[in-house]
Amino acid sequence: MSNEAAPGATTEPSIEQLAAEMIAVGCRRVHVLAWRDLDDHDAGGSEVHADHFMRRWAAAGLEITHRTSFAQGLPTHADRNGYHVVRKGSRYSVFPRGVARELWSRHEYDALVEIWNGVPWLSPVWCHKPRITFLHHVHGPMWNQLLPRPLAFMGRAVEARLAPPFYRRTLTLTPSDATRDELLHLGFKPSRVVAVNNGVDDVFHPGGERASLPTVVSVGRLAPVKRQDHLIDEAVVAKRRVPGLQLVIVGEGPLKPVLEQRIDEHGAHDWITLAGKLSHEDLLQLYQRSWLVTSASLAEGWGLTLTEAAACGTPSVATDINGHRSSVVDGVTGVLVPLERLGDTIADVLLDDPRRLALADAALTRARTLTWEASARGVLAALHGQVMARAAGRRRPTADA
């Protein structure tokens, strides 16, 4: 089957068309390897991304198995959104255990998606079936936040030096051109790295009224790499110029005691709220009420919470990092600055209504162009290309024929 459109047409093949072509050449069963899955207590943007493409692929007729680590309180086997989840192995043993299982059961799948989240699965070494790798971001400075110094050094070495040579011939996808550029600096080949934008869930949309007081929201796991402790310090700076400022920090995680202490130190309990984990409905209403969304994160693959807020007409003021450069058009849909200027910039935007409203309009306009359907189609198109190339190679006569 051909994917070429008629002259002048711009229609791309749908997920259903791509899946049908894969199935027609014998590729129905796809395994997806990832560190965590959507129901894990520590799930974040990477897990949301994986769920969106897997559920759509499954609905199109592909048989998807998602292999990941065990999570406390969750069964080892489960079905969710049309695909099967297998949770076995700890946060670290899942990698050798998962690889061993895939080698043992290689007759049980036809193609592979590796999600490289810090620790690689090294699929180019052992998987000889059609495959792609999805890498959300290069951890770089995050290693010092995640692990003790000796282990952090090992993490950086694996990510930047040891693993890349194995992946340079593998088709690798990222959520942004910024992460793509990072991979090129690590020696990946430009022709083998493709950026496919993340989407925004349809649940996020404008509505309701803005809060009467200037309210800023930050959403994310409470972890050192997200730097909510520094965000609190910067919010104190902004508060000096915007007396009515309210900051709401959404999320759970190991940094919570540090944040509670920091709020105590600033005597800020009357205007800084640790809201915990919110339902989609409550989060939607908070985005809609807030004047700004912010993030002090050290590293991201894509600032998913920033585009969720944008879909509600709420612009961003965030740290100037690669992931945020992809989700925010600096000066158009939000403002990106170094961490030490975050507080003053929040105040600048809150005090300038015409500027803030212009940023809000542009943020909403751009968010409407980002869909999970397009994102899932883009990832499947990459895998489809690998599958069809392999099928064409099998059908090609040998030189001696």
N, C-alpha and C positions, 0 to 999 in steps of 0.2 A: 504494500500500500504506500501511496505517496502522501507526504505532508505539504506539498507545494500548493499554494493558493492560486486562484485565477489571477491574471494580470490586473493590477490595481487593487486587489483585495488585501486586507491587512489582518484577516482572521487567522489566529494561530490554532493549532489542533488542541482540542479540549483534553482534560484529564482522562475522560472516558475513551477518546480516540487513541491516545497514547497507550493507555492500559490495554485496549483491545489489540493493538498492533504487537505489544509485548507478548500477550497471551497467545496470539496466533503463531509466534515463533517458538513457543514452548517456555515462556518465562512468566509464570503466574505467582510463584512463591518468593516473597522478598523478606529477608531478615534485616532488622534494624538494630544495631548495637549502640547502646548509650549507657552512660554512667548511672543516670537516674531516670525515673518515669514520672508522668504527670501527677500521680497520686502520692508520690513521696512527699513527706513533710517539708523537705528542703527544695522542692521543685521550684524552678524559676523560668526565665524566658526561653532557655534552650528546650526545656521539656514542653512548654506551650507550643513552640514551633514544631517539634516532632509530632505532637498529637494532631496538629492541624493538617500536616501533610499525610500522616498515616491514615487518619479517618477518611480523608477524601480518596486516597488510593484504594482503601478497602471498599468504599462505596462503589468504586469503578470496577470492581471485580478481582482485584489482586488479593492474594492471601498474605497478610502481613503478620509477622511474628516479631515482637519487640523484646529483645533480651537486655536485661538490666540488673542492677544490684538489689539485694534483699532490703526491704524497708520494714522497720518495726511496726507490727500491727497489721501488716498487709499479707495476703496469701501469696504463695510462691507462683501460683498460676491464676490468671484472671483474664476476662474478656472485657474490653472497653471500646466503645465507639467503632465496633466492627473488626477490631484487630485483637490478637492474642498477646498477652504480656507474660513473660517469664522472669521472675525475680529470684536470682540465686547468686550467692557470693557476697562478701562484704564490700565496702566501698573500694577496697584495693584488690581483694582476691577475685573480684568479678572479672578482671581483665584476663588473667591466665585461665581462669575457669571458663569464661565465656569463649575464649579462643579454642580451648581444648574441646568444648562441646560443639563448636561450629565445625572443627576439623572432623570430629567423630560423625557428625550428622550432615556432612556436605552433600549427601544425596537428597536431603530434605528441603533444600532451597535452590533457587535458580539465579538469584542476584542478591547483592549485599549493599547496605548503606551503613557506613561507619560514621558515627558522630564523635568526633575527636574533641573532648572537653578536658584539656590539660594533659591527661595521660592517653597516649595513642594506643589503639588496638593493633597497630602494625598489620593491617589487612593486606597491604601489598606483598608482604612476605609469604603469607599462607593461603590467601584466597585467590583462586585462579578463575573465578567466575566474573561476569559483569559486575562492576562495583563503582561506587563513588564515595567520596569522603565529604562530610559537612563539618567545617570548622568555624565556630561562631566568633572567636577572637583569639588573638595571641595573648597568653597570660602575662608574659614579661614581668613587670614589677609586681604583679599580683602574687607571685610565688612567695615573696617575703611576708605577705599577709596571711598566706594559707598554711605555711609549713615552717618548722624550725630551720635555722640557717643551713645546716648541712643538707637537709632534704630539699630546701628551696633551691640550693645550688644545683642539685641533681635534676630537679624539675625543669629549671631553665636550660640546663645542658641537653636534656632529652628533647625539649620542645624546639630549641633553636639550632642544635647541632647534630644530635644523633638521629632523630627521627626524619627530618626533612629530606635527606637523600633518598630514603625509601619511597617518599610520596611524590617526587618531582615528575614522575610519569603518570601519576594518578590524577584523574579529573577531580578537583577539589572545589567545593562550593563554599561561599561565605555569604553573610547577609548584607555586605556593604563593600563599596569600593575602597574604603579606608582599610578594612581588614585585608582585602585583596592586596593592597599596596604593601602591607606588613609582610605578607607571605612572599611577595616578590623580593623583598629585602632579605628574606631567609633563603633565597635561592630557588624558589618555586618558578616553574616556567610560565610566562604570561599566557601562553595558549592553553594551559591546563588549569587555570584558576578562573572561576566564573562567579560574579556577584549576583545573587538573587535576593531582592529586598524582602524583608519580613512584611507581614500584613498587620491589620488592625481588626480586632473582633467587632462584628456588627453590633454587639451589645453596647458599645461606647458611641454616644451621640450627644449633640447639644440638647439642653432642656433645663427647665426650672430657672431660678434666679441666682445671681451671684450673692455670696454672703455679704452682709452689711459691713463687716470688718475685712480688711485686706488679708485674705487667707492664702497660705502657701502650703502645698502638699508635696510630700516626698514618699515614694512607694518602692519597697524593695526589701530583700532579706536583710536583717540586722546583722551585718558582718563587717569585719575590718575593711574589706575591699570597697564597701559601699561608703565608708567614711561618714556615717551619720553623726558621729561625735564631732567631727570638724564642721559639719553642717550646722549643728547647734551653735557652735562658736560664731559662725558667720551670720546666723540668724540674729544673734545678740547684737552684732554690728548693725544689721539692717534695722533692728528695733529702735535703735537710738534715733533714727531719722523717720521711722514710720511707727509712731507710738501704738497704733491699733493693731499691729501685726500679730497674726495667729499662725503658728506652724503646726501641722499635723503630720506625724511620721507613721506610716503604715507598714506593718510587717512584723515578723518574729525572727528570732535568731540569737546567737551567742553574745552579741554585743549589747543586748538589752540592759544588763546591770550597769555597764559603762555609761550608757545613755541616761539611765535614771540618775546616776551619780552626777553626771554633767549638768543635767537639769537642776538638780539640787544645788550645785555649786553656783549656778547663775540665778537661783531663786526664780525660776521661770515656769513653775507648775501652772500658773494661771494663764499662760499663753502658748506653751508647748505641750502637745498631747501625743503620747505613744498609744496609737489606736489599735495595735495588734493586727491580726489578720482579718480582713473584711470580706464579706460576700461580694459577688459581682455587683449586686444591686446597690449595696452601700458604697462600694468603691465608685460606681458610676455617679451616684449622687454627690460624692465628695469631689470628684473631678469637675462636675458641673457647677458646684458652688465656689470652687477655688478660683482665685485670681491668677495664680501661677502654679506650675509644677516645677520642682527642682530636683537635682541630683548632684551629689558631691563625689560620685563614684570615681575610683582610680582607673578602672578599665571596664569596658563593656564591648560586646560584639555588636549590639544594637540596643539603643535605649528604648525598650519596648514600652515602659511606663510613660515615657515622654510622648510617644505617638498615640497611646491610649488617651492621654489627656488632651492631645491635639484634636482627636476625633470628637471631643466634647467642647471644642473651642477654647481650650486653655493652653496658653503658650508657655514656653520653657525658659528658665534661666538655669544653666547647668555648667558643669566643668567641661573644659575644652579638651576632650579625649576622642579617640578615633570612633568609638561606638556612638557617641553623642553627635559627632559630625555627620553621621549617616541618618540619624533620626531627626535632627534639627538642621534647618538651613539657617546658618548664623546670620543674624540681622534681619531675617525675613520671617521665619516661623518661631524664633526665639533668639536667645543670646547665649553664647558660649564664652566662658572666661576662665582664667586660672583660678584655682581654689581660693587663693588669698584675696581675690576680688569678688568672690561670690556674694558676700553680704552687701557690699555697696551697690553691686549691679542689681540685686533683688530690689533694693530700695529705689534705685534709679527708675526701674520699670514700674514699680508700684505707684510712684509719685507722678508718672507721666501717662495720664489716661489715653490720649490720642495714640501714643506709641504702643501701649499695651493692647489697645483694641485692634490696631493694625496688625500686630503680631498674631493676635487671636484669629483674625479673619484668614490670614495666610496659613496659619497652622491647620485650621479646619479644612481649607481648600486642599492642601497637600495630603492630609490624612485620608481624604476621600479617594485618593488615587491608590492607596495601599490596601490590597485585599489579600486575605489568606488563600483565596482560590487561585489568584495569580501566582502567589508564592509557591503553593503546592504544585501547581502546573510547571513552574520553572524548575523545581527540583526533579520532578518526574521526567521532564524533557531531557535533563542531563543523563539520568539513568537509562532512559529509553534509547538515547544515542549510543550508549555503551552496549546495550543489549542488541540493537539492530546491527551494529558494527560486527559484533561477535557472530551473529547469525549469518551475515553476509560472508564473513570469513569462512564459515563452515560450508557454505554453498559454493564457494569459489573453487573451480577445478584446479588441481595441482599442475605444476609445470610438466609433469610426466604423463598427464592424462591425455 
